[in-house]
């Protein structure tokens, strides 16, 4: 069974993300209100996928994004290059006082019955100022492009960022690339400039250009404005609510050939049951489930998307692509930070039924 996706066999770039870079300040298990030190992780829902595909899956990837010329921007740029991602920047000058800024995410780990707490400082964020015309897509794609990706977090930043995604997707489709979109519905971000109704309008226009969607039933309902069952009452591991939405999604967006999501039942902050499901050109696939001992849950969903996209780009069967996404997302939660620290060999071993026995 094939995925039904038609993509170039090779290209100068296997994969390009369009989105905003952020830096996450992480005090570990200590709540921020009592923190006195932290780690710094470079992140971004769209960047994470490009970074994972480059570092773990050994693909040629890039990111079209905003960069501010000041020390925090320099730090972020260094991490982008360390992950092996080629940057395509729209540059902004910092005024020394108010910005524009590279956004900050604050996120502790939580512990046991205490959930993680996440909040932001996206004031005067450079990424939100990106607009159509800021990127020369012809130059970015000049040596070929196989896949373009973006997500709902970037789309929610301002009235212009969704238009950047649409512009990039149209250019990528003309270049023969597959386009994917991670719905990643964030109510707090959309509430600042239009709410759920505006979100559904913008995201629907984006998804008209997409071949592959990532998002759970809540993302599909709220991000696309579609009715569905009460997601709070359904088991988090039951894929029926997700699959029940697919017919509505594909009726409205006939270009979509793949829809996938993770399944996560949170027993405590560090103990999750983890699975994944996909709909691929009319057939449904369900991964195994496993018990996760979570070190850092941030980025697990992007880890899943990375492995899934790798499998599809590599020509694997839909079932194998789903297992690779499930395995990589699971492994990513065992390490600090938002981007991968595991190897392709570890992912393939776990996807094929490997265990946590010591490797000698």
Secondary structure as a PSIPRED ss2 file (coil, helix, strand):
# PSIPRED VFORMAT (PSIPRED V4.0)

   1 X C   1.000  0.000  0.000
   2 X C   1.000  0.000  0.000
   3 X C   1.000  0.000  0.000
   4 X C   1.000  0.000  0.000
   5 X C   1.000  0.000  0.000
   6 X C   1.000  0.000  0.000
   7 X C   1.000  0.000  0.000
   8 X C   1.000  0.000  0.000
   9 X C   1.000  0.000  0.000
  10 X C   1.000  0.000  0.000
  11 X C   1.000  0.000  0.000
  12 X C   1.000  0.000  0.000
  13 X E   0.000  0.000  1.000
  14 X C   1.000  0.000  0.000
  15 X E   0.000  0.000  1.000
  16 X E   0.000  0.000  1.000
  17 X E   0.000  0.000  1.000
  18 X E   0.000  0.000  1.000
  19 X C   1.000  0.000  0.000
  20 X C   1.000  0.000  0.000
  21 X C   1.000  0.000  0.000
  22 X E   0.000  0.000  1.000
  23 X E   0.000  0.000  1.000
  24 X E   0.000  0.000  1.000
  25 X E   0.000  0.000  1.000
  26 X E   0.000  0.000  1.000
  27 X C   1.000  0.000  0.000
  28 X C   1.000  0.000  0.000
  29 X C   1.000  0.000  0.000
  30 X C   1.000  0.000  0.000
  31 X C   1.000  0.000  0.000
  32 X H   0.000  1.000  0.000
  33 X H   0.000  1.000  0.000
  34 X H   0.000  1.000  0.000
  35 X C   1.000  0.000  0.000
  36 X C   1.000  0.000  0.000
  37 X C   1.000  0.000  0.000
  38 X C   1.000  0.000  0.000
  39 X E   0.000  0.000  1.000
  40 X E   0.000  0.000  1.000
  41 X E   0.000  0.000  1.000
  42 X E   0.000  0.000  1.000
  43 X E   0.000  0.000  1.000
  44 X C   1.000  0.000  0.000
  45 X H   0.000  1.000  0.000
  46 X H   0.000  1.000  0.000
  47 X H   0.000  1.000  0.000
  48 X H   0.000  1.000  0.000
  49 X H   0.000  1.000  0.000
  50 X H   0.000  1.000  0.000
  51 X H   0.000  1.000  0.000
  52 X H   0.000  1.000  0.000
  53 X H   0.000  1.000  0.000
  54 X H   0.000  1.000  0.000
  55 X H   0.000  1.000  0.000
  56 X C   1.000  0.000  0.000
  57 X C   1.000  0.000  0.000
  58 X C   1.000  0.000  0.000
  59 X C   1.000  0.000  0.000
  60 X C   1.000  0.000  0.000
  61 X E   0.000  0.000  1.000
  62 X E   0.000  0.000  1.000
  63 X E   0.000  0.000  1.000
  64 X E   0.000  0.000  1.000
  65 X E   0.000  0.000  1.000
  66 X E   0.000  0.000  1.000
  67 X E   0.000  0.000  1.000
  68 X E   0.000  0.000  1.000
  69 X E   0.000  0.000  1.000
  70 X C   1.000  0.000  0.000
  71 X H   0.000  1.000  0.000
  72 X H   0.000  1.000  0.000
  73 X H   0.000  1.000  0.000
  74 X H   0.000  1.000  0.000
  75 X H   0.000  1.000  0.000
  76 X H   0.000  1.000  0.000
  77 X H   0.000  1.000  0.000
  78 X H   0.000  1.000  0.000
  79 X H   0.000  1.000  0.000
  80 X H   0.000  1.000  0.000
  81 X H   0.000  1.000  0.000
  82 X H   0.000  1.000  0.000
  83 X C   1.000  0.000  0.000
  84 X C   1.000  0.000  0.000
  85 X E   0.000  0.000  1.000
  86 X E   0.000  0.000  1.000
  87 X E   0.000  0.000  1.000
  88 X E   0.000  0.000  1.000
  89 X E   0.000  0.000  1.000
  90 X E   0.000  0.000  1.000
  91 X E   0.000  0.000  1.000
  92 X E   0.000  0.000  1.000
  93 X E   0.000  0.000  1.000
  94 X C   1.000  0.000  0.000
  95 X C   1.000  0.000  0.000
  96 X C   1.000  0.000  0.000
  97 X C   1.000  0.000  0.000
  98 X C   1.000  0.000  0.000
  99 X C   1.000  0.000  0.000
 100 X C   1.000  0.000  0.000
 101 X E   0.000  0.000  1.000
 102 X C   1.000  0.000  0.000
 103 X E   0.000  0.000  1.000
 104 X E   0.000  0.000  1.000
 105 X E   0.000  0.000  1.000
 106 X E   0.000  0.000  1.000
 107 X E   0.000  0.000  1.000
 108 X C   1.000  0.000  0.000
 109 X C   1.000  0.000  0.000
 110 X C   1.000  0.000  0.000
 111 X E   0.000  0.000  1.000
 112 X C   1.000  0.000  0.000
 113 X C   1.000  0.000  0.000
 114 X E   0.000  0.000  1.000
 115 X C   1.000  0.000  0.000
 116 X C   1.000  0.000  0.000
 117 X C   1.000  0.000  0.000
 118 X E   0.000  0.000  1.000
 119 X E   0.000  0.000  1.000
 120 X E   0.000  0.000  1.000
 121 X E   0.000  0.000  1.000
 122 X C   1.000  0.000  0.000
 123 X C   1.000  0.000  0.000
 124 X C   1.000  0.000  0.000
 125 X E   0.000  0.000  1.000
 126 X H   0.000  1.000  0.000
 127 X H   0.000  1.000  0.000
 128 X H   0.000  1.000  0.000
 129 X H   0.000  1.000  0.000
 130 X C   1.000  0.000  0.000
 131 X C   1.000  0.000  0.000
 132 X C   1.000  0.000  0.000
 133 X C   1.000  0.000  0.000
 134 X C   1.000  0.000  0.000
 135 X C   1.000  0.000  0.000
 136 X C   1.000  0.000  0.000
 137 X H   0.000  1.000  0.000
 138 X H   0.000  1.000  0.000
 139 X H   0.000  1.000  0.000
 140 X H   0.000  1.000  0.000
 141 X C   1.000  0.000  0.000
 142 X C   1.000  0.000  0.000
 143 X C   1.000  0.000  0.000
 144 X C   1.000  0.000  0.000
 145 X E   0.000  0.000  1.000
 146 X C   1.000  0.000  0.000
 147 X E   0.000  0.000  1.000
 148 X E   0.000  0.000  1.000
 149 X E   0.000  0.000  1.000
 150 X E   0.000  0.000  1.000
 151 X E   0.000  0.000  1.000
 152 X H   0.000  1.000  0.000
 153 X H   0.000  1.000  0.000
 154 X H   0.000  1.000  0.000
 155 X H   0.000  1.000  0.000
 156 X C   1.000  0.000  0.000
 157 X C   1.000  0.000  0.000
 158 X C   1.000  0.000  0.000
 159 X C   1.000  0.000  0.000
 160 X C   1.000  0.000  0.000
 161 X H   0.000  1.000  0.000
 162 X H   0.000  1.000  0.000
 163 X H   0.000  1.000  0.000
 164 X H   0.000  1.000  0.000
 165 X H   0.000  1.000  0.000
 166 X H   0.000  1.000  0.000
 167 X H   0.000  1.000  0.000
 168 X H   0.000  1.000  0.000
 169 X H   0.000  1.000  0.000
 170 X H   0.000  1.000  0.000
 171 X H   0.000  1.000  0.000
 172 X H   0.000  1.000  0.000
 173 X H   0.000  1.000  0.000
 174 X H   0.000  1.000  0.000
 175 X C   1.000  0.000  0.000
 176 X C   1.000  0.000  0.000
 177 X C   1.000  0.000  0.000
 178 X E   0.000  0.000  1.000
 179 X E   0.000  0.000  1.000
 180 X E   0.000  0.000  1.000
 181 X E   0.000  0.000  1.000
 182 X E   0.000  0.000  1.000
 183 X C   1.000  0.000  0.000
 184 X C   1.000  0.000  0.000
 185 X C   1.000  0.000  0.000
 186 X C   1.000  0.000  0.000
 187 X H   0.000  1.000  0.000
 188 X H   0.000  1.000  0.000
 189 X H   0.000  1.000  0.000
 190 X H   0.000  1.000  0.000
 191 X H   0.000  1.000  0.000
 192 X C   1.000  0.000  0.000
 193 X C   1.000  0.000  0.000
 194 X C   1.000  0.000  0.000
 195 X H   0.000  1.000  0.000
 196 X H   0.000  1.000  0.000
 197 X H   0.000  1.000  0.000
 198 X H   0.000  1.000  0.000
 199 X H   0.000  1.000  0.000
 200 X H   0.000  1.000  0.000
 201 X H   0.000  1.000  0.000
 202 X H   0.000  1.000  0.000
 203 X H   0.000  1.000  0.000
 204 X H   0.000  1.000  0.000
 205 X H   0.000  1.000  0.000
 206 X H   0.000  1.000  0.000
 207 X H   0.000  1.000  0.000
 208 X C   1.000  0.000  0.000
 209 X C   1.000  0.000  0.000
 210 X C   1.000  0.000  0.000
 211 X C   1.000  0.000  0.000
 212 X E   0.000  0.000  1.000
 213 X E   0.000  0.000  1.000
 214 X E   0.000  0.000  1.000
 215 X C   1.000  0.000  0.000
 216 X C   1.000  0.000  0.000
 217 X H   0.000  1.000  0.000
 218 X H   0.000  1.000  0.000
 219 X H   0.000  1.000  0.000
 220 X H   0.000  1.000  0.000
 221 X H   0.000  1.000  0.000
 222 X H   0.000  1.000  0.000
 223 X H   0.000  1.000  0.000
 224 X H   0.000  1.000  0.000
 225 X C   1.000  0.000  0.000
 226 X C   1.000  0.000  0.000
 227 X C   1.000  0.000  0.000
 228 X C   1.000  0.000  0.000
 229 X C   1.000  0.000  0.000
 230 X C   1.000  0.000  0.000
 231 X C   1.000  0.000  0.000
 232 X C   1.000  0.000  0.000
 233 X C   1.000  0.000  0.000
 234 X C   1.000  0.000  0.000
 235 X C   1.000  0.000  0.000
 236 X C   1.000  0.000  0.000
 237 X C   1.000  0.000  0.000
 238 X C   1.000  0.000  0.000
 239 X C   1.000  0.000  0.000
 240 X H   0.000  1.000  0.000
 241 X H   0.000  1.000  0.000
 242 X H   0.000  1.000  0.000
 243 X H   0.000  1.000  0.000
 244 X H   0.000  1.000  0.000
 245 X H   0.000  1.000  0.000
 246 X H   0.000  1.000  0.000
 247 X H   0.000  1.000  0.000
 248 X H   0.000  1.000  0.000
 249 X H   0.000  1.000  0.000
 250 X H   0.000  1.000  0.000
 251 X H   0.000  1.000  0.000
 252 X H   0.000  1.000  0.000
 253 X C   1.000  0.000  0.000
 254 X C   1.000  0.000  0.000
 255 X C   1.000  0.000  0.000
 256 X C   1.000  0.000  0.000
 257 X C   1.000  0.000  0.000
 258 X E   0.000  0.000  1.000
 259 X E   0.000  0.000  1.000
 260 X E   0.000  0.000  1.000
 261 X E   0.000  0.000  1.000
 262 X E   0.000  0.000  1.000
 263 X E   0.000  0.000  1.000
 264 X E   0.000  0.000  1.000
 265 X E   0.000  0.000  1.000
 266 X E   0.000  0.000  1.000
 267 X E   0.000  0.000  1.000
 268 X E   0.000  0.000  1.000
 269 X C   1.000  0.000  0.000
 270 X C   1.000  0.000  0.000
 271 X E   0.000  0.000  1.000
 272 X E   0.000  0.000  1.000
 273 X E   0.000  0.000  1.000
 274 X E   0.000  0.000  1.000
 275 X E   0.000  0.000  1.000
 276 X E   0.000  0.000  1.000
 277 X E   0.000  0.000  1.000
 278 X E   0.000  0.000  1.000
 279 X E   0.000  0.000  1.000
 280 X E   0.000  0.000  1.000
 281 X C   1.000  0.000  0.000
 282 X C   1.000  0.000  0.000
 283 X E   0.000  0.000  1.000
 284 X E   0.000  0.000  1.000
 285 X E   0.000  0.000  1.000
 286 X E   0.000  0.000  1.000
 287 X C   1.000  0.000  0.000
 288 X C   1.000  0.000  0.000
 289 X C   1.000  0.000  0.000
 290 X E   0.000  0.000  1.000
 291 X E   0.000  0.000  1.000
 292 X E   0.000  0.000  1.000
 293 X E   0.000  0.000  1.000
 294 X C   1.000  0.000  0.000
 295 X C   1.000  0.000  0.000
 296 X C   1.000  0.000  0.000
 297 X C   1.000  0.000  0.000
 298 X C   1.000  0.000  0.000
 299 X C   1.000  0.000  0.000
 300 X H   0.000  1.000  0.000
 301 X H   0.000  1.000  0.000
 302 X H   0.000  1.000  0.000
 303 X H   0.000  1.000  0.000
 304 X H   0.000  1.000  0.000
 305 X H   0.000  1.000  0.000
 306 X H   0.000  1.000  0.000
 307 X H   0.000  1.000  0.000
 308 X H   0.000  1.000  0.000
 309 X H   0.000  1.000  0.000
 310 X H   0.000  1.000  0.000
 311 X H   0.000  1.000  0.000
 312 X H   0.000  1.000  0.000
 313 X H   0.000  1.000  0.000
 314 X C   1.000  0.000  0.000
 315 X C   1.000  0.000  0.000
 316 X C   1.000  0.000  0.000
 317 X C   1.000  0.000  0.000
 318 X H   0.000  1.000  0.000
 319 X H   0.000  1.000  0.000
 320 X H   0.000  1.000  0.000
 321 X H   0.000  1.000  0.000
 322 X H   0.000  1.000  0.000
 323 X H   0.000  1.000  0.000
 324 X H   0.000  1.000  0.000
 325 X H   0.000  1.000  0.000
 326 X H   0.000  1.000  0.000
 327 X H   0.000  1.000  0.000
 328 X H   0.000  1.000  0.000
 329 X H   0.000  1.000  0.000
 330 X H   0.000  1.000  0.000
 331 X H   0.000  1.000  0.000
 332 X H   0.000  1.000  0.000
 333 X C   1.000  0.000  0.000
 334 X C   1.000  0.000  0.000
 335 X C   1.000  0.000  0.000
 336 X C   1.000  0.000  0.000
 337 X C   1.000  0.000  0.000
 338 X C   1.000  0.000  0.000
 339 X C   1.000  0.000  0.000
 340 X C   1.000  0.000  0.000
 341 X C   1.000  0.000  0.000
 342 X C   1.000  0.000  0.000
 343 X C   1.000  0.000  0.000
 344 X H   0.000  1.000  0.000
 345 X H   0.000  1.000  0.000
 346 X H   0.000  1.000  0.000
 347 X H   0.000  1.000  0.000
 348 X H   0.000  1.000  0.000
 349 X H   0.000  1.000  0.000
 350 X H   0.000  1.000  0.000
 351 X H   0.000  1.000  0.000
 352 X C   1.000  0.000  0.000
 353 X C   1.000  0.000  0.000
 354 X C   1.000  0.000  0.000
 355 X C   1.000  0.000  0.000
 356 X C   1.000  0.000  0.000
 357 X C   1.000  0.000  0.000
 358 X C   1.000  0.000  0.000
 359 X C   1.000  0.000  0.000
 360 X C   1.000  0.000  0.000
